[in-house]
Amino acid sequence: MAADLVKDHIIDAKSDLTGMGLSDQELIVNGHRQPSSIHERYKKKYLRQAGMGLYYGDVELGNGVFFEKKDLKDL
């Protein structure tokens, strides 16, 4: 997922990612809410179960999978 954030010019490099949250309702990257068009694309690609999200860093939007810095290489 971090590679897609770089590819989509949301962050410059994976190492720039300090926090990310993807839920059914929104996508937040480094404290900035992303446009709904980007949120919908990432939601469709990465979320597999309603009500579950993906989280990295200090962003918590609900229930889901939480990643740490050591996991970033696999995002």
N, C-alpha and C positions, 0 to 999 in steps of 0.2 A: 504494500500500500504506500509506503514511503517513496518508493520509486515512481509511483503514479503521481504523487504530490509534487515531486521534482519535475516530472515530464509535463505536468499541467501548469508549471510555473507558479505554484502556490508557495513552495519553498525553493531555495536555491540548491540545497544539498541535504541529504538525509541527516547530516550532523546538525542542521539548523532546526530540526524538529524538537521542540521542547514539550509540547503537549498536543494531543489530538483526541477528539471524541467524535464518534460516528454513531448516531442513534437513528431511530425511525423518524425523529423530528428535525434533526439538524446535524451539520458537520462543523466542528470548531477546530481550527488549526492554529496553534500558538496564540490562543486567546481571541482569534478573529473568526466570527461566523462567516461561513462561505455561502455564496449565492445558492438559491434553491436548485438551479440547474446542475450545479456541481454536486450538491448533496444528493440529488436523485440518482445521478450517474454512479457515485460511489456506493450509495445504498443498494442499488441494483447489483453491483458487482461484488460487494463484500458482505452484506448482511444476509444471513441464511435463515434466521428465525425472527419473527415479529417479537418486539419487546426486548430483544437482545442487541447490544452494541459492541463496538470495539473502542478501547480507551488506552491512551498512552500518556504518561506524565500526570499532571495535576487535574486533568479534565475528567469529570465524572458526570455523566448525564443520566445514568440509570443502571440497569443490569446488563451484564455482558462479560466479555473477555478483556482482561486488563494486562497490558504489556509493560515491561520494564526496559531500561536502556539496553541491557544485554540481549533482549529479544529483537531489537530494532533491525538487525541485519536480515531478519526473516520476514519483516513486514512488507 
